[in-house]
Amino acid sequence: MPAQPKLHLVCGKIAAGKSTLCEELTREPATVLLREDDWLSTLWPGEVASLEDYARCSARLRAVIGPHVAELLRAGISVVLDFPANTLPARAWMRSIIDEAGAAHTLHWLDLDDETCKARLRQRNAAGEHAYAASEAEFDLFTRYFVPPGPEEGFDVVVRRE
């Protein structure tokens, strides 16, 4: 078990590499990965077709996952949370888990430009291996809500640029 369990959070636009980074972080001992996309596509198959659907289903999922993540951290297990930390409300929810569990954390911000992300999105969609195949129009829609993390939020941020 790690000396101090840690909550790893990821921030970045669609196709920035958040899930790939999460897989790498999960290689640490006593670390579990929780992927929002897997949960959403399993619990609500075919029901997440719009931003409103995502917001509704994600809120329901977060209500259950948050306390569970805090329990895992208190039990000494590190958690890689593959849920996008892309908005102030999302990060406030994540901050509440950190505060509840009294855990260490790192917010990994994958700071890539739109064109790089869109190129990766096209490759990802062509491969057909991701739970959701977002269009470029959906990328643009979700990106409008993206807010970079700020120091006033109190996160331990590691910026990653490729």
Secondary structure, DSSP 8 states (H G I E B T S, - for coil): --SS-EEEEEE--TTSSHHHHHHHHTTSTTEEEEEHHHHHHHHSTTT--SHHHHHHHHHHHHHHHHHHHHHHHHTT-EEEEEEE--SHHHHHHHHHHHHHHT-EEEEEEE---HHHHHHHHHHHHHHT-SS----HHHHHHHHTT-----GGG---EEEE--
